[in-house]
């Protein structure tokens, strides 16, 4: 039976499209399970019924016209439900929370790439989160060309396995210049915020995983240290 760590660590995986966040969250979740560490894996937007419904509007309905402010408000509404129903209760239990994106994505995508003023982003985000911030952001960084190649390969695999493959979502459909601004901003913020660590995501999944585990072990020896965290 899993037991809470009593630490309530909150770790967020971030990065540009095609960085491999979801795969690394899955791998880390398996390692925590092997050690019997109670944890939650979740994503943004999503995690709750309300947030998943908002996710569909934001990402899966590209025909709907949404500017940066509209995106900010929708993401923030989903985040409010997510924080209050999933994240905060898990942290209060002492669980580890592994989240695919959080407010750093909003600062990067809506604030920088969509050019919504930082003051507006900050005010709305604080209202949504109640001031909650992760213990650590892990930004998996890849060049835009690498992310595009990976997405293309994944789409080809999906096409081969299904009669109907979902089209790229609203963010995945953005121009290369948008993606370049996103990557640029992640790296700029990482240089000024000690909550953000950058991991080179260009290597093989095992290589990227080892780098992530090394960072986590250094930052948080409990619960990210032990035989199940080493190959």
Residue, then its C-alpha position, 0 to 999 in steps of 0.5 A: x500500500x502506498x503511503x504519503x511522504x508527508x512532504x507534499x512535493x509539487x513538481x511541474x513538467x514544462x517545455x515546448x511542443x514535442x519535448x517529451x513531458x508526458x513520457x517522462x511524467x509516466x516514467x517518474x510515476x512508475x518509479x514512485x509506484x515502485x517505492x510505494x510513494x503516494x502520488x498524483x499525476x495530472x495535467x493542465x488544462x484538465x484533471x477535473x470534469x470542469x477543467x477537461x471540458x474547458x480543455x476541449x474548448x481551448x485546444x480541440x476546437x480550433x475553429x473557435x476564435x480566441x485571443x490571448x485574453x480569452x485563452x488566459x481566462x479559460x486556462x485560469x478557470x480550468x486551473x482554479x478547479x484543478x488546484x482546489x479539487x486535485x492539487x491542493x488536497x493531494x499536497x495536504x495529504x502529503x502526496x507528491x504531485x506530478x503535473x504536466x504544465x502549470x502557471x509557467x505555461x501561461x506566462x510563456x504562451x499567453x503572456x509572452x507568445x500571445x503578448x498579454x501584459x505580464x501584469x494581467x497574467x499575474x493578477x488573473x493567475x494569482x486569483x486562480x491559484x491562490x498563490x500556490x506555486x510548485x516546488x520545482x519546474x522541470x523545463x524539458x528543452x528541445x529545439x523547435x525543429x526537434x519538437x516538430x519532427x517528433x510531433x510529425x513522427x507521432x502523428x504518422x504512428x497515430x495515423x497507422x493505428x487508427x482510422x481517424x487521427x485527431x488533428x493538431x490542437x490549437x497550440x500545436x497548429x501555431x506557426x514556427x515563429x510562435x514556437x520559437x518565442x515559446x522556447x526563447x521565453x522558457x529559457x529566459x525565465x529559467x535564467x532568473x528563477x531558481x524554481x526552474x531547472x532546464x533539462x536537455x530533452x534532445x537525447x534518448x528517453x533514458x538519457x533525459x530520464x537520468x538527468x531528471x532523476x539527478x536533479x530531483x535527487x539533488x533537490x529533494x532527497x526524500x522521496x527522490x532517492x533510493x535504489x528504484x531511482x537508479x538504473 
